[in-house]
Structure formats: structure tokens, C-alpha cells
Amino acid sequence: MSWVQQYQPLGSYGLSALVAGIPLYMLFYMLAVKRMAGHKAAFAATLTAVILAIVAWGMPVGLAVDATLYGAAFGLFPIVWIVVTAIWVYNMTVESGEFNIIKNSLAQITDDRRLQAIFIAFAFGSFIEGTAGFGTPVAITAAMLVGLGFNPLYAAGICLIANTAPVAFGAIGIPIVVAAKVTDLDMMKISAICGRQLPFLSIIVPLWLSVTMCGFKRTMEVLPAVIIAGVCFAGSQFLVSNYVGPYLPDIISAIVTILGLGLFLKVWKPKQTWHFPDEAPAAQRTVEAQFSGGEIFRAWLPYIILAIMVFFWGIDSFKAILDKIFIMKFEWPGLHNLVVKTAPIVAKDAPYPAVFNVNLLSTPGTAILFAGLLSIIFMPGYGFGKGIACLFRTIKQLKWPICTIAMILGLAYIMNYSGMSSSMGLAFTATGALFPFFSPILGWLGVFLTGSDTSSNALFGSLQKTTAQQIGVDPHLTVAANSSGGVTGKMISPQSISVATAASNMVGKEGDIFRFTLPHSLAMLAVVAVLTLLQAYALKWMLP
């Protein structure tokens, strides 16, 4: 027997939204104020959400438990699978000694921490986001920065902030594709509008990273490189998203930025090389032996292979071939189509599906696994025995982040299936003509809840379209703003923070990273919110 979602079980959208937010208030408090370990905070918030879903929203106990377990399972696969394999590749490069060569090669380009952060967290991370997404870039780049000697808190925080620029077009444009699919709007127009919002953030993200690390005055020392990186990325992002489509903005922008910045740094160096205050002065730092071009290429080969593999895994036709070899789908017992979504979230009553896909071959985590296995062949003095042992040590290393990610996804799914997330979203519709300002905030909330811009678009896309039509605003704008605003919530999503803590060896310090990224998230969100409001009325000429 099916159960119909309740969006205002407490008499009004406002009151229902306030009560629905209780698990999130708890999560904020435990992470930001109490600085509690992520798995403990996630457990308390998830348990509270389950109780509220049953008591206040009237959700049957069985459905509530099944929805939470369904979310936890999705957290384990494919999310945890991606994190484990990404950290495993990094750990192998460290154990084999290849990472020392990578550090040396980067120092030959620049030994300046500001420029290394822009090069790896922003440019290389954007390439990985464009090809794989779903936490992969933060897992890889944070681990790399820690290996280079970055303060772990800054490594995690910088990578989370840097990941803002490419998220809307991540994983070969999946967030935009999903937004168009759930709203039945023109995908190209949504892509173009995002491409006329996000470049305003992308162009300043390199500056933002440097200022966060060392302040405005020291950032001026590397301003030429900062400008090159920002202009290369933002310019490419605008052109590709508007004139090519949503599939390649991240990949092309990242390649242009890597080439542009790399070539520029061959002819320009900052007058002073900057390192973190707790590091030894540059003159006292150990200078490692120089390596040949062949040795440097071999050391970077795991990440070159990884980039190639995740690129192919991001191509729909290639994934379809892999899925023909093996894929297992099953309807989640006791949940599939037993929850019914109603207006105004959907135009007409629709059952809420719960189908779990075990696409073991086509998931990005498997691409990274294959990349790691191929890389072992080229690691001197290493072998498959050592590599497999390293994989099991990596799983043990990540035991608490694995629990945290599973529980956070359980929290997101119980809030989605019970109608609690929709209750919070519907409260924003009461803002009337100001809704375009709150539209990105809704996307931000969705990404905080789910950890995914794709999931946020799936959750609130129809609501954005319906509300925009009611107030006389182009629905393409509000749907695009859901994605653009959502990218600013990625850095504070508990799921993303769990990935970052695992990669930077800061397990149990999730609260510190949350406090680090929260002001940046809110500031960037304000930029997108104001821009969307202006584009809805005063700056309509900016829209395609």
C-alpha cells in the first residue's frame, strides 16, 4: 500500500519547513560549534530525521527505515567506492616513492604554495570534476596537496573552495542534463544561462584561493598568474557552455587553464616564493635531486592514466557498452514506488521510484581502480601484492569517513522520501517576486542536503520551474540558478567534507573544515543570488 508525501503536516509550509530543518540545525551545531567527529554528528542528525519523518510527517516506520538504508547504500556505492580507489592510487604513489618525483616536478614549475594550489586544486581538480565528479576531484587533489606539504586544513579547505567553479558542469555535464530532463526545458538554454552566471565566480576563484591562504597583500605578488588562470577558465567556460553545450565546459576550461598557466610560469616567476608560516624558509628547505623527463613522466603516469580512464568512463556510449557486460538493478524492497509525490512538487501524482543500480563496471570508482592496477606495472620496485595490500590498508584508514558518508546519504534520502526536503523548498515559494533571489539558495540547500548538484536539480528542478511560471519569470533562469547556487553549497556539504577529511588525513576534524568553508560558501552564494535577481528583472539582456 502506497503512502502520500505530506508537505505541510504541521498546518503551514513555514512551520513545517522550520521543523524539517531540525536535523540540519543539529548537524550545523555539532560540526561548527561542538566540532564533533563527522560520523557522530551524522548519526545524531540521521536518527533525528528518521524520528521526525515518522512522528511529524506520518511516514510509516518501515518506509522510513528503508529510505534511510537506501540512501546509505548509495553512499557506499558508488560514492565510497570512488573515494577509496582515489585515495588508494595516491597511497600507492607515496609507498612506491613516485610521489617524491611528482613533488619535485611541481617544484620545478613553481615551489610557491599559492600557485601550486591554483594549478592542482583549481585547474587539475576541474579536469577531474569534468570527467568524473561525485567527490573524485576533492579526494585526489586534497591528497596531492597534503603530500606536497600543505597544511592539512588548508589542503582540504582550498580543494573544497576550488571545486566550486566546475561543479555545475561536472561528470560530463550531468547536473545540467538532469535539470533539463526533470523540467522538460531546453538543455542548451539552461547551459547557456549557467555559463552567464558561473564565470563571474570562476574568474575570481583563483584570487579567492590565494587570498584565503596568504591575504590580499601577498596575493598581489602573484596577480599576473591569478589573472591568467581566472580568465582562461572563465572565458572557456562561457564560450563552451553557450556555443557547444553542457558536456565539455569543465574539461576544455581545465585544459586551457593548465596549458595557459603552465606556459606562463615558464616565463614568469613571483619575486618572492611563499610557503605556510609553519614551514621552513625556502632557503632552508631540502632541495631534492633533479629527475629526468622519463622519470617525471613515469611518476605522473598514474594520474595521466586516471584522467584518461575517467574521461572514457564519462562517455555515455562507452558506459553503455560496460553496462551491457555487467549491470544489476533491483527495486529497493519495501520502498520502490510506495511513496507518492504530489502537487506542487510535481504536476500530477507520481510514485517515487527506488531502484538501486550496481553498475560495477561503468562507475567512476572502477575506472580509478583499473587506472591504479595499470599504474602498478610502471611503479619501480612495486607489485600487485603490495598494491592489493595497500588497498586494504586504505579501506581501514577510511573506516570512519565511510560510515559518515553512508549516514549522510541516509539523512538526505529520508528527508527526500518523507517530504521534509520538499517542505523546506516550498517555504521559499512564498517570497513571490523576490523568488529569483532565493532560487540559488534553494539549490544551495539541495546540495548541502544531498552532496550533489545533480541530486539538487532532480529534487528542486520542477519546483523552480513551477514557481517561476507563477511569478512571470523565465523558468530557465531559476532552474539554471538552482544549479549555479548549488555549486556554492558543495564545499559545506557533509558528504564533501567527509571526502576531504579522508583525503587530507583529518578524520574527526570535520567541524574545523566546516567552519573554514562556511563563510566562503555564504559569500559566493550571495553573489549568485544577487546576480540571479538582477538577471530576472534589470539585466534581462544578459539571458540568451
C-alpha positions in Angstrom: 0.0 0.0 0.0 1.5 3.4 -1.0 1.9 6.4 1.2 1.4 10.0 0.1 4.1 12.6 1.0 3.0 15.4 3.3 4.4 18.8 2.6 2.7 20.8 5.3 1.8 18.3 8.1 2.1 21.0 10.8 -0.5 23.3 9.3 1.7 25.6 7.2 4.7 25.5 4.9 6.6 27.9 7.2 6.2 25.8 10.3 6.7 22.6 8.5 9.9 24.0 7.0 11.2 25.1 10.4 10.6 21.7 11.9 12.0 19.9 8.8 15.3 21.8 9.3 15.9 20.4 12.8 18.3 17.6 11.7 20.3 20.2 9.7 20.4 22.7 12.6 21.8 19.8 14.7 24.4 19.0 12.0 25.4 22.7 11.8 25.7 22.9 15.6 27.6 19.7 16.0 30.1 20.4 13.2 30.5 24.1 13.6 30.1 24.7 17.3 30.9 21.5 19.1 33.4 20.4 16.4 32.1 16.8 16.9 33.5 14.0 14.7 31.6 13.7 11.5 30.3 10.2 12.0 28.9 11.0 15.4 27.2 14.2 14.1 25.9 12.4 11.1 24.4 9.6 13.2 22.6 12.0 15.6 21.2 14.1 12.7 20.1 11.0 10.7 18.4 9.4 13.8 16.6 12.7 14.4 15.4 12.9 10.8 14.0 9.4 10.9 12.1 10.1 14.1 10.7 13.4 12.7 9.7 11.6 9.5 7.7 9.1 11.5 6.2 11.3 14.2 5.7 14.7 12.4 5.3 13.6 8.8 3.4 10.4 9.5 5.7 8.2 7.4 5.3 4.5 8.2 8.2 3.1 10.2 9.1 0.5 7.5 9.3 3.1 4.8 11.4 5.5 6.9 13.9 2.8 7.7 14.0 1.5 4.1 14.5 5.1 2.7 17.4 5.6 5.1 19.1 2.3 4.3 18.6 3.0 0.6 20.5 6.3 0.9 23.2 4.7 3.0 23.6 2.0 0.3 24.0 4.7 -2.4 26.6 6.3 -0.1 28.6 3.1 -0.1 28.3 2.6 -3.8 29.2 4.4 -5.8 30.4 7.3 -3.6 32.6 5.5 -1.1 33.9 3.3 -4.0 35.2 6.5 -5.7 36.8 7.8 -2.5 38.5 4.5 -1.6 40.0 4.0 -5.1 41.2 7.6 -5.4 43.0 7.6 -2.1 44.4 4.2 -2.9 46.1 5.4 -6.1 47.6 8.3 -4.1 48.8 5.9 -1.3 50.5 3.7 -3.8 52.4 6.6 -5.4 53.6 7.5 -1.9 54.6 4.0 -0.9 56.4 3.4 -4.2 58.3 6.7 -3.8 56.9 8.1 -7.1 55.2 11.0 -5.2 58.6 12.4 -4.3 59.2 12.8 -8.0 55.8 14.4 -8.5 56.6 16.9 -5.8 60.0 17.7 -7.4 58.4 18.2 -10.8 55.9 20.6 -9.4 58.6 22.5 -7.6 60.4 22.9 -10.9 57.3 24.6 -12.3 56.7 26.5 -9.1 57.6 26.0 -5.4 55.1 28.7 -4.5 52.2 27.3 -2.4 49.8 29.8 -3.9 50.5 28.8 -7.4 50.6 25.1 -6.6 47.1 25.4 -5.1 45.8 27.1 -8.2 47.5 24.6 -10.5 46.4 21.4 -8.7 43.2 22.3 -6.7 41.7 24.6 -9.3 42.9 23.6 -12.7 43.7 19.8 -12.3 40.7 19.4 -10.0 38.4 20.9 -12.5 39.5 18.4 -15.1 38.8 15.6 -12.7 35.4 17.1 -11.9 34.5 17.4 -15.5 35.3 13.8 -16.2 34.2 12.0 -13.0 32.6 14.3 -10.5 30.9 12.9 -7.3 33.7 13.7 -4.9 36.6 12.4 -7.0 38.4 15.7 -7.6 38.5 16.7 -3.9 39.7 13.2 -2.9 42.6 13.3 -5.4 43.7 16.9 -5.2 43.5 17.2 -1.4 45.6 14.1 -1.0 48.1 15.5 -3.5 48.4 18.9 -1.7 49.0 17.1 1.7 51.7 15.1 0.0 53.3 18.3 -1.2 53.5 19.5 2.3 50.4 21.7 2.6 48.8 22.2 6.0 46.0 19.5 6.0 43.3 22.0 7.0 44.2 24.3 4.1 44.6 21.4 1.7 41.1 20.2 2.4 39.5 23.7 2.6 41.3 25.0 -0.5 40.2 22.0 -2.6 36.6 22.3 -1.5 36.6 26.0 -2.4 38.3 25.4 -5.7 35.7 22.7 -6.6 33.1 25.5 -6.7 33.9 26.6 -10.3 33.3 23.4 -12.2 30.5 21.6 -10.3 27.5 22.6 -12.4 29.1 21.0 -15.5 30.7 18.1 -13.6 30.7 14.5 -14.7 30.3 15.4 -18.4 27.5 17.9 -17.7 25.2 15.5 -15.8 23.7 18.2 -13.5 22.5 20.3 -16.4 21.3 17.2 -18.3 19.3 16.1 -15.2 17.9 19.6 -14.8 16.6 19.7 -18.3 15.2 16.2 -18.0 13.2 16.7 -14.9 11.8 20.1 -16.0 11.3 19.4 -19.8 13.1 22.6 -20.6 15.7 23.4 -23.3 19.0 21.9 -22.1 21.1 24.3 -24.2 19.4 27.3 -22.8 19.9 26.1 -19.2 23.6 25.5 -20.1 23.9 29.0 -21.6 22.4 30.7 -18.5 24.7 28.8 -16.2 27.5 29.9 -18.5 26.5 33.5 -17.9 26.4 33.2 -14.1 29.3 30.9 -13.1 32.1 32.7 -15.0 31.6 35.6 -12.5 32.7 33.2 -9.8 35.2 31.2 -11.8 37.2 34.3 -12.7 37.7 35.2 -9.0 38.2 31.7 -7.6 42.0 31.6 -8.1 42.2 35.1 -6.4 39.9 33.8 -3.7 42.1 30.8 -3.1 45.3 32.8 -2.8 43.7 35.5 -0.5 42.4 32.7 1.7 45.9 31.2 2.0 48.0 34.3 2.5 46.0 37.5 2.4 45.4 40.2 -0.2 48.8 41.8 0.0 50.8 38.6 -0.6 48.3 37.7 -3.4 49.2 40.8 -5.3 52.7 39.2 -5.8 51.2 36.5 -8.0 48.4 38.6 -9.5 49.5 38.0 -13.1 49.3 34.2 -12.7 46.0 34.6 -10.8 44.5 36.6 -13.7 45.8 34.1 -16.3 44.2 31.2 -14.5 40.9 33.0 -13.9 40.5 34.4 -17.4 41.5 31.1 -19.1 38.9 29.2 -17.1 36.0 31.7 -17.0 36.4 32.6 -20.7 36.5 29.0 -21.8 33.6 28.1 -19.5 31.4 30.9 -21.0 32.2 30.0 -24.7 31.8 26.3 -24.4 28.6 26.3 -22.3 27.0 28.9 -24.6 28.1 27.6 -28.0 28.9 23.9 -27.6 26.8 22.6 -24.8 26.9 21.3 -21.2 29.1 18.3 -21.7 32.6 19.8 -22.1 32.9 23.2 -20.3 34.9 21.8 -17.4 37.2 19.6 -19.5 38.1 22.2 -22.0 38.3 25.0 -19.5 40.7 22.9 -17.3 42.9 22.0 -20.2 43.1 25.6 -21.4 43.9 26.8 -17.8 46.6 24.1 -17.3 48.3 24.9 -20.6 47.9 28.7 -20.2 49.2 28.8 -16.6 52.0 26.2 -17.3 53.3 28.2 -20.3 53.1 31.5 -18.3 55.0 30.1 -15.4 57.8 29.1 -17.7 58.5 32.8 -18.5 57.3 34.4 -15.2 58.1 33.8 -11.6 57.0 35.7 -8.5 59.7 37.8 -6.9 59.1 36.0 -3.5 58.2 32.4 -3.1 55.5 31.9 -0.4 55.1 29.0 2.0 53.0 28.4 5.0 54.3 30.1 8.2 54.9 26.7 9.9 57.1 25.5 7.0 60.9 26.0 6.9 62.0 29.1 4.9 62.6 28.5 1.2 66.3 28.8 1.6 66.4 26.1 4.3 64.1 23.6 2.6 65.6 20.4 1.5 66.4 20.5 -2.2 65.7 17.1 -3.8 67.7 15.7 -6.6 66.5 16.6 -10.1 64.9 13.8 -12.1 64.9 13.1 -15.8 62.0 13.7 -18.1 61.3 10.0 -18.3 61.2 9.6 -14.5 58.9 12.6 -14.2 56.6 11.2 -16.8 56.6 7.8 -15.1 55.7 9.3 -11.8 52.8 11.3 -13.2 51.6 8.3 -15.2 49.1 7.1 -12.6 47.3 10.4 -12.8 47.6 10.6 -16.6 46.1 7.1 -16.8 43.4 8.0 -14.3 42.4 11.1 -16.2 42.2 9.1 -19.5 40.2 6.4 -17.8 37.6 8.6 -16.1 37.3 10.6 -19.4 36.3 7.4 -21.3 34.1 6.3 -18.4 32.2 9.6 -18.7 31.2 9.0 -22.3 27.6 7.6 -22.4 28.2 5.2 -25.3 31.3 3.7 -23.6 29.3 3.4 -20.3 26.5 1.7 -22.2 29.0 -1.0 -23.5 30.2 -1.6 -20.0 26.7 -1.9 -18.7 25.9 -4.5 -21.3 28.7 -6.6 -19.9 27.5 -6.3 -16.3 24.9 -4.3 -14.5 22.5 -5.3 -11.8 19.4 -3.3 -11.0 16.8 -4.1 -8.3 13.9 -2.4 -6.8 14.6 -1.5 -3.2 12.4 -3.8 -1.1 9.6 -2.0 0.9 10.2 1.4 -0.8 10.1 1.3 -4.6 7.0 3.3 -5.8 5.4 3.1 -2.4 5.9 6.8 -1.7 3.7 9.1 -3.8 4.8 12.7 -4.7 2.0 15.2 -5.2 1.5 18.8 -6.4 3.0 21.3 -6.2 6.3 19.4 -6.3 5.1 17.5 -9.4 2.4 18.4 -11.9 0.4 15.3 -11.1 0.7 12.5 -8.6 3.7 10.3 -9.3 5.2 7.3 -7.4 8.7 7.8 -6.1 11.0 5.1 -7.6 13.8 3.5 -5.6 15.9 1.4 -8.0 19.5 0.5 -6.9 22.0 0.2 -9.7 25.0 -2.0 -9.2 26.8 -0.7 -12.3 30.1 -2.1 -11.1 32.0 -1.7 -14.4 30.7 1.7 -15.5 31.0 3.6 -12.2 33.9 6.1 -12.0 35.4 4.3 -9.0 36.1 1.2 -11.2 37.8 3.5 -13.7 40.1 4.6 -11.0 40.6 1.0 -9.8 41.7 0.0 -13.3 43.9 3.1 -13.5 45.6 2.0 -10.3 46.1 -1.5 -11.4 47.7 -0.4 -14.7 49.9 2.1 -12.8 51.4 -0.7 -10.7 53.1 -2.0 -13.8 55.1 1.2 -14.2 56.0 1.7 -10.5 59.6 0.6 -9.9 60.0 -1.9 -7.1 56.3 -2.2 -6.6 54.0 -5.0 -7.5 50.4 -6.2 -7.4 50.9 -7.9 -4.0 51.9 -4.6 -2.4 49.2 -2.8 -4.3 46.4 -5.1 -3.1 47.8 -4.8 0.5 47.7 -1.0 0.1 44.1 -1.2 -0.9 43.1 -3.0 2.3 45.1 -0.5 4.4 43.3 2.3 2.6 39.9 0.8 3.4 40.9 0.5 7.1 42.3 4.1 7.0 38.9 5.3 5.7 36.6 3.4 8.1 35.1 6.5 9.8 34.7 8.5 6.6 32.9 5.5 5.1 30.5 5.5 8.0 30.0 9.2 7.8 29.3 9.2 4.0 26.8 6.4 4.4 24.9 8.1 7.2 24.9 11.5 5.4 23.3 9.9 2.3 20.8 8.1 4.6 19.9 11.5 6.0 19.4 13.0 2.6 17.2 10.2 1.4 15.0 10.1 4.4 14.4 13.8 4.1 13.7 13.4 0.4 11.3 10.4 0.6 9.4 11.7 3.7 8.7 15.1 2.0 10.8 17.1 4.6 13.1 18.4 1.9 10.2 19.5 -0.2 8.6 21.1 2.8 11.7 23.3 3.2 11.8 24.1 -0.5 8.1 25.1 -0.7 8.6 27.7 2.0 10.8 29.6 -0.5 7.9 29.9 -2.9 6.1 32.4 -0.6 8.7 35.0 -1.4 6.8 36.0 -4.6 8.7 38.4 -6.9 11.8 38.0 -4.8 11.9 34.3 -5.6 14.8 34.7 -8.1 17.0 35.9 -5.2 16.0 32.8 -3.2 16.2 30.4 -6.2 20.0 29.9 -5.9 19.6 29.5 -2.1 17.2 26.6 -2.8 19.9 25.0 -4.9 22.5 25.6 -2.2 20.2 23.9 0.3 19.7 20.9 -2.0 23.4 20.4 -2.5 24.0 20.7 1.3 21.3 18.0 1.8 22.5 15.6 -0.9 26.1 16.5 -1.6 25.3 16.6 -5.3 24.4 19.4 -7.7 22.8 16.6 -9.9 20.6 15.5 -7.0 19.7 19.1 -6.1 18.5 19.7 -9.6 16.5 16.5 -9.5 15.0 17.4 -6.2 14.0 21.1 -6.8 14.1 21.5 -10.6 10.3 21.1 -11.1 9.6 23.4 -8.1 11.9 26.1 -9.6 10.1 25.8 -13.0 6.6 25.9 -11.5 7.3 28.9 -9.2 9.0 30.9 -12.0 6.0 30.4 -14.2 3.7 31.6 -11.5 5.5 34.9 -10.9 6.2 35.6 -14.6 10.0 34.9 -14.7 11.8 32.8 -17.3 11.8 29.3 -15.8 15.1 28.5 -17.5 16.7 31.2 -15.2 15.5 29.7 -11.9 16.3 26.2 -13.0 19.8 27.3 -14.0 20.2 29.3 -10.8 19.4 26.1 -8.8 22.5 24.6 -10.3 24.6 27.8 -10.1 23.6 28.3 -6.5 24.1 24.7 -5.7 27.8 24.8 -6.6 28.4 27.1 -3.6 26.9 24.5 -1.2 29.3 21.8 -2.3 32.1 23.0 -0.1 29.9 22.7 3.1 28.1 19.5 2.2 28.9 16.9 4.9 29.4 14.4 2.2 32.1 16.5 0.5 33.7 17.4 3.9 33.9 13.6 4.7 35.7 13.1 1.4 38.1 15.9 2.2 38.9 14.8 5.7 39.6 11.3 4.4 41.9 12.6 1.7 43.8 15.0 4.0 44.1 12.7 7.0 41.9 14.9 9.1 39.3 12.3 10.2 37.4 13.6 13.2 38.1 17.2 12.3 35.1 17.7 10.1 33.9 20.6 12.2 37.1 22.5 11.6 36.7 22.2 7.8 33.1 23.1 8.0 33.9 26.3 10.0 36.7 27.0 7.4 34.5 26.8 4.4 31.1 28.2 5.6 31.9 31.9 5.3 33.2 31.3 1.7 30.1 29.3 0.8 27.8 32.1 2.1 29.7 34.8 0.4 29.7 33.1 -3.0 26.0 32.2 -2.6 25.2 35.9 -2.1 27.0 36.7 -5.4 24.9 34.2 -7.3 21.6 35.2 -5.5 22.0 38.9 -6.3 23.1 38.2 -9.9 20.0 36.0 -10.5 17.7 38.6 -9.1 19.2 41.2 -11.4 19.0 38.9 -14.4 15.3 38.3 -13.7 14.4 41.9 -14.0 17.1 44.7 -14.5 19.6 42.6 -16.5 17.3 40.5 -18.7 19.6 41.4 -21.7 22.2 39.0 -20.2 20.0 36.0 -20.8 20.1 34.1 -24.1 
